[in-house]
Amino acid sequence: MNTPKQGTYRWMIYKEGDSWIGVAMEFNIVVTGEDPRMVEIELNEAVIGYLESVKKIKGFRDGQINPILNQMTEQEYENLWTSATAKNQGAVPSPLSDIYKLGIGSLANV
């Protein structure tokens, strides 16, 4: 379970049509663009902003904050994650796949 001080989130950047899509799965953050490197930067900035906003919320109980950090992931992203990690046992995706990068980020490092 993610809290404002600890936990992890999964992220990935993949190609769909002519666009690159970046997803922070547990936060339901999605960014798109034409360049996967820019999508990676924008996704990272969005996650940092999201987590900083959560940390600023004062006066709320954990039961109200923690669901913000543990959202239900869209099934499409879950399927893509499962497929990519199963094929590569968690390693970097093949350059022949539509996935540019994926990983697990730590909330403690943000």
Residue pairs with C-beta under 8 A, 6 or more apart in sequence:
1 7
1 66
1 70
2 8
2 9
2 26
2 66
2 69
2 70
2 107
3 62
3 65
3 66
3 69
3 107
4 51
4 54
4 55
4 65
4 69
4 107
5 107
5 108
6 107
6 108
7 69
7 70
7 106
7 107
8 104
8 105
8 106
8 107
9 24
9 25
9 26
9 27
9 47
9 69
9 104
9 105
9 107
10 24
10 25
10 26
10 73
10 81
10 102
10 103
10 104
10 105
11 22
11 23
11 24
11 25
11 43
11 47
11 102
11 103
11 104
11 105
12 22
12 23
12 25
12 77
12 80
12 81
12 84
12 99
12 101
12 102
12 103
13 20
13 21
13 22
13 23
13 36
13 39
13 40
13 43
13 99
13 100
13 101
13 102
14 20
14 21
14 23
14 80
14 98
14 99
14 100
15 21
15 36
15 98
15 99
15 100
16 98
18 34
19 32
19 33
19 34
20 32
20 33
20 34
20 35
20 36
20 39
20 100
21 30
21 31
21 32
21 39
22 30
22 31
22 32
22 33
22 39
22 40
22 42
22 43
23 29
23 30
23 43
23 77
24 43
24 46
24 47
24 50
24 105
25 73
25 77
25 78
25 81
26 69
26 70
26 71
26 73
27 47
27 50
27 68
27 69
27 71
28 71
28 73
28 74
29 43
29 46
29 47
29 50
31 39
31 42
31 43
31 46
32 39
33 39
33 42
36 100
36 101
39 100
40 100
40 101
47 105
47 110
48 110
51 107
51 110
52 110
54 65
54 68
54 69
57 65
69 107
80 99
81 102
84 93
84 97
84 99
84 102
85 102
87 93
87 94
87 97
88 94
92 101
93 99
93 100
93 101
93 102
